[in-house]
Amino acid sequence: MTYHAASVATVMTATTVIVIGYRVGRAHAAWRDVRAAKRDLPAKRKTAWSHTRPLLLGALFMVATFVTAAYDAAH
C-alpha cells in the first residue's frame, strides 16, 4: 500500500468512526425521548425511527461490503 492510500484509508476510517458515533448518539437520545414522553409519544417515536433507520441501513451496508470483500479475497 502506498503512502497516499494509507493516508486516505486513515481519513476514511476516522470519518466513519465520527459519523457512526454521531448516529448512535442521536438514535440513543431519540429513544430516550420516547421513553420520557407521555403525551406526544407517536411524534417522538417517528423521530426516533428517523434517526435509527439510517444507522441500521449504514450498518447493513457495511456488513454487506465486508462480506463481499471477504468473498472476493477468498476467491
N, C-alpha and C positions, 0 to 999 in steps of 0.2 A: 504494500500500500504506500502510495506516495505521501509526502508531507501535506500536500494540498487536500488529498482525500481524507487524511486523518483529521485535519482541522475542520473540514466540512462535516465529517461524522460527529466530531465533538460538539459543534454548534447545533447540529440537528438533535443530538441526544439531550443537550441542555434545554433546548426549546421544548422538546417533547416532555421532559420532566416538569417544566414550569407549567405547560398547558394542562397536563394531567393533574397536577396539584391544584391548579385553579378550578378545573372542572369538578374534581372531587370535593373541594371546599364549598363550591356553590351548590352542588347537589345535596351535600350534608346539611348546609344551612337551610335550604328549601324544605327538606323533610323535617327538620327541627321546627320550622314554622308551621308545618302541617300538624305536627303533634301539639303545638302550643295553641293553635287556633280553635276557637269554639264556634263562632258564627259563620265565618266565611270559608269553611272547610273546602267546598268544591273549587273555589278560585285558588286557594293555596295548593291544593293537590294538583291542579292543572299546571301551576308554576313549577312545582316540584318535578313533575314528569318532564316539563320542557327543559329543565336543567339536567335531568338524569338520562334522557334519551340520547343526546349527543355523546355522553360519556360511554354508554353501553355500545353504541354503534362504533365509536372510535376503538373501543377495546376489541370488539369483534373483528374490525378491520385489521388491527394489529395482529391478532391471533391468526387470521387467515393469511396475512403476509408472512408470518413466521412459519406457518405450516407449508406454504408454497415454497419459501426459501429452503426449508429443510428437505422437502421432497426433491427440489431441483439439485441441492447439494448431494443428495444420496444417489442420484441417477446421472 
